[in-house]
Amino acid sequence: MIQFMQATGGSNSSFLIMMVIIFAIMWLFMIRPQQKKQKEIQKFRNSIAIGSQVVTAGGIYGTVVAIDEANNILTLEIAKNVHVRIDRNSVFQSAQPQENK
């Protein structure tokens, strides 16, 4: 009976170690890069200034003409004398060409 308990006890600990290793791998390859990307997007959103060219999550290109910090709203000019108000969190990226790194 003691040998049986020792045999299954080792099995349980190896299963636990394997689960920890799987979680660590999943964190390294899936969760960590996503968190890093979210931080970069938030940093970009906080750095938006008047005159910045941006793309919204809906694919609308525009230039920031006004910022309402209190309500977190941007006013974009999408065509001459055509303005739209959007939530700052719906801005996805800069519309300006990026330099090759």
BAFI-3210 file (N, C-alpha, C; in Angstrom, 3 decimals, decimal comma, padded with zeros to 6 digits):
// residues 101
n [1|2|3|4|5|6|7|8|9|10|11|12|13|14|15|16|17|18|19|20|21|22|23|24|25|26|27|28|29|30|31|32|33|34|35|36|37|38|39|40|41|42|43|44|45|46|47|48|49|50|51|52|53|54|55|56|57|58|59|60|61|62|63|64|65|66|67|68|69|70|71|72|73|74|75|76|77|78|79|80|81|82|83|84|85|86|87|88|89|90|91|92|93|94|95|96|97|98|99|100|101]
n.u [000,813|001,952|003,853|002,215|001,010|003,248|003,979|001,784|001,852|004,205|003,441|001,409|002,830|004,535|002,650|001,666|003,964|004,279|001,949|002,513|004,722|003,533|001,744|003,603|004,920|002,759|002,213|004,574|004,552|002,019|000,377|002,132|003,276|000,890|000,108|002,242|001,879|-000,589|000,187|001,861|000,017|-001,648|000,184|000,676|-001,901|-002,093|-000,197|-001,183|-001,593|-002,772|-003,048|-001,978|-001,987|-004,242|-005,615|-008,764|-010,391|-012,373|-011,381|-011,228|-009,508|-007,928|-007,223|-006,259|-007,996|-008,973|-008,952|-010,625|-009,869|-011,134|-013,437|-012,343|-012,355|-011,753|-011,574|-011,777|-010,653|-011,868|-012,226|-012,113|-013,358|-015,030|-015,865|-015,523|-016,448|-014,797|-014,206|-011,252|-010,145|-010,840|-009,035|-006,637|-004,049|-001,191|-001,472|000,587|003,399|005,582|008,979|011,477|012,712]
n.v [-001,192|001,269|001,623|002,037|004,506|006,161|005,985|007,169|009,693|010,847|011,067|012,974|015,257|015,605|016,159|018,591|020,178|020,103|021,478|024,028|024,697|024,738|026,879|028,933|029,026|029,717|032,259|033,617|033,578|034,445|036,089|038,080|039,467|040,617|042,304|044,079|045,253|046,534|048,460|050,050|051,047|052,535|054,412|055,760|056,822|058,609|060,436|061,876|064,832|068,111|068,394|065,942|063,133|060,543|057,166|055,774|053,119|052,279|052,721|055,282|058,006|060,884|064,273|065,567|068,176|069,310|068,763|067,331|067,015|066,513|064,997|063,038|063,138|063,439|065,716|065,244|066,216|065,117|065,670|068,618|071,107|069,254|067,805|065,368|063,962|061,869|059,146|059,026|056,515|055,064|055,567|054,156|054,031|055,871|057,855|058,670|057,891|055,336|055,165|052,872|050,498]
n.w [000,000|000,758|-001,210|-003,422|-002,761|-002,755|-005,423|-006,789|-005,618|-006,611|-009,222|-009,104|-008,325|-010,511|-012,459|-011,510|-011,737|-014,505|-015,301|-014,294|-015,856|-018,408|-018,063|-017,644|-020,130|-021,767|-020,719|-021,390|-024,223|-025,046|-023,239|-022,114|-024,438|-025,424|-023,329|-023,406|-025,905|-025,493|-023,604|-025,200|-027,058|-025,346|-024,438|-026,846|-027,301|-025,179|-025,929|-028,027|-029,849|-030,822|-034,283|-034,868|-037,026|-037,322|-037,139|-036,752|-034,879|-036,522|-039,012|-040,021|-041,291|-040,020|-038,886|-035,804|-034,360|-032,077|-028,537|-025,874|-022,803|-020,360|-020,920|-022,430|-025,251|-028,723|-031,440|-034,775|-038,000|-040,898|-043,510|-045,572|-043,554|-042,292|-039,393|-036,839|-033,718|-031,509|-029,239|-027,319|-026,864|-029,080|-031,028|-033,036|-034,265|-035,487|-038,406|-039,872|-041,883|-040,750|-039,691|-040,837|-038,611]
ca.u [000,000|002,838|004,470|001,184|000,850|004,436|003,943|000,804|002,304|005,160|002,683|000,703|003,773|005,005|001,526|001,638|005,117|003,980|000,954|003,197|005,544|002,623|001,266|004,726|005,119|001,622|002,388|005,676|004,283|000,708|-000,115|003,116|003,313|-000,360|000,173|003,222|001,238|-001,599|000,884|002,323|-001,163|-002,076|001,193|000,400|-003,139|-001,826|000,705|-001,856|-001,665|-003,451|-002,258|-001,597|-002,799|-004,540|-006,598|-009,644|-010,629|-013,282|-010,682|-011,355|-008,280|-008,218|-006,247|-006,809|-008,102|-009,304|-008,905|-011,371|-009,236|-012,067|-014,347|-011,567|-012,906|-010,956|-012,290|-010,966|-011,074|-011,700|-012,217|-012,117|-014,523|-015,857|-015,309|-016,233|-015,972|-014,630|-013,573|-009,803|-009,831|-011,117|-007,908|-005,868|-002,637|-000,831|-001,634|001,826|004,269|006,588|010,319|011,936|013,568]
ca.v [000,000|002,423|001,787|002,598|005,915|006,858|006,033|008,163|010,999|011,349|011,394|014,233|016,373|015,842|016,794|019,972|020,837|020,242|022,543|025,301|024,943|025,104|028,236|029,861|029,151|030,467|033,639|034,207|033,712|034,996|037,147|039,156|040,347|041,369|043,386|045,036|045,969|047,421|049,595|050,909|051,734|053,526|055,477|056,532|057,585|059,718|061,401|062,536|066,287|068,777|068,296|064,547|062,382|059,266|056,262|055,248|051,677|052,058|052,928|056,663|058,797|062,277|065,096|066,063|069,639|069,733|067,689|067,580|066,127|066,171|063,941|062,060|063,197|064,101|066,182|064,996|066,765|064,006|066,325|070,061|071,587|068,136|067,394|064,329|063,785|060,447|058,821|058,856|055,084|054,452|055,840|052,914|054,229|057,092|057,719|059,107|056,753|055,060|054,898|051,496|050,383]
ca.w [000,000|000,840|-002,524|-004,294|-002,416|-003,205|-006,878|-007,225|-005,131|-007,587|-010,428|-008,875|-008,316|-011,884|-013,152|-011,068|-012,354|-015,935|-015,449|-014,061|-017,039|-019,501|-017,800|-017,857|-021,578|-022,299|-020,309|-022,153|-025,650|-025,377|-022,364|-021,980|-025,622|-025,532|-022,352|-023,904|-027,017|-024,913|-023,005|-026,289|-027,606|-024,362|-024,469|-028,053|-027,107|-024,259|-026,563|-029,151|-029,721|-031,933|-035,506|-035,116|-037,985|-036,681|-037,728|-035,714|-034,935|-037,641|-040,269|-040,477|-041,197|-039,747|-038,178|-034,542|-034,340|-030,712|-027,540|-024,637|-021,829|-019,285|-021,373|-023,205|-026,605|-029,751|-032,620|-035,962|-039,283|-041,837|-044,830|-045,353|-042,804|-041,797|-038,111|-036,078|-032,347|-031,190|-027,965|-027,484|-026,859|-030,382|-031,921|-033,114|-034,601|-036,201|-039,864|-040,490|-042,197|-039,722|-040,188|-040,635|-037,427]
c.u [000,866|003,487|003,479|001,034|002,055|004,429|002,956|001,187|003,298|004,469|001,976|001,661|004,313|003,901|001,470|002,785|004,856|002,960|001,591|004,044|004,672|002,106|002,370|004,977|004,001|001,764|003,466|005,309|002,948|000,341|000,844|003,191|002,044|-000,371|001,125|002,623|000,189|-000,955|001,371|001,163|-001,620|-001,103|000,976|-000,834|-002,919|-000,941|000,065|-001,977|-002,414|-002,513|-001,813|-002,545|-002,976|-005,514|-007,446|-009,788|-011,568|-012,650|-010,788|-010,040|-008,661|-007,084|-006,919|-006,805|-008,457|-009,283|-009,668|-010,857|-010,223|-012,973|-013,667|-012,050|-011,944|-011,888|-011,337|-011,542|-010,788|-011,741|-012,277|-013,444|-015,494|-015,185|-016,176|-015,612|-015,907|-014,019|-012,091|-009,422|-010,132|-010,035|-006,982|-004,388|-002,436|-000,988|-000,377|002,705|005,340|007,924|010,668|012,910|014,713]
c.v [001,270|002,691|002,418|004,104|006,735|007,011|007,096|009,559|011,627|011,775|012,738|015,420|016,651|016,494|018,281|020,770|021,081|021,358|023,918|025,665|025,381|026,529|029,254|030,081|029,979|031,949|034,316|034,483|034,354|036,213|038,332|040,038|041,183|042,535|044,479|045,888|046,955|048,642|050,564|051,700|052,822|054,700|056,372|057,407|058,782|060,791|062,130|064,029|066,854|068,767|066,878|063,912|060,975|058,446|055,728|053,738|051,327|052,303|054,334|057,390|060,241|062,956|065,658|067,588|070,162|068,513|068,151|066,584|065,649|065,007|062,887|061,974|063,961|064,581|066,028|065,722|065,676|064,474|067,828|070,495|070,478|067,604|066,311|064,272|062,293|060,304|058,554|057,372|054,386|054,768|054,641|053,159|055,562|056,851|058,149|057,887|056,590|054,772|053,437|051,469|049,451]
c.w [000,000|-000,512|-003,506|-004,048|-002,879|-004,721|-007,368|-006,752|-006,081|-008,859|-010,283|-008,902|-009,724|-012,722|-012,794|-011,694|-013,837|-016,177|-015,252|-015,277|-018,214|-019,308|-018,063|-019,346|-022,199|-021,939|-021,146|-023,602|-025,996|-024,531|-022,306|-023,226|-025,778|-024,552|-022,816|-025,026|-026,484|-024,272|-024,069|-026,880|-026,648|-024,323|-025,687|-027,861|-026,195|-024,893|-027,744|-028,863|-030,914|-033,136|-035,822|-036,128|-037,425|-037,514|-036,588|-035,873|-036,089|-038,996|-040,825|-040,236|-040,926|-039,020|-036,934|-034,570|-032,957|-029,799|-026,303|-023,602|-020,769|-019,669|-022,225|-024,654|-027,519|-030,850|-033,791|-037,153|-040,312|-043,290|-044,543|-044,742|-042,393|-040,538|-037,479|-034,694|-032,055|-029,801|-028,199|-027,557|-028,185|-031,411|-031,860|-033,333|-035,288|-037,697|-040,592|-040,767|-041,126|-040,378|-039,947|-039,473|-037,677]
res [m|i|q|f|m|q|a|t|g|g|s|n|s|s|f|l|i|m|m|v|i|i|f|a|i|m|w|l|f|m|i|r|p|q|q|k|k|q|k|e|i|q|k|f|r|n|s|i|a|i|g|s|q|v|v|t|a|g|g|i|y|g|t|v|v|a|i|d|e|a|n|n|i|l|t|l|e|i|a|k|n|v|h|v|r|i|d|r|n|s|v|f|q|s|a|q|p|q|e|n|k]
***
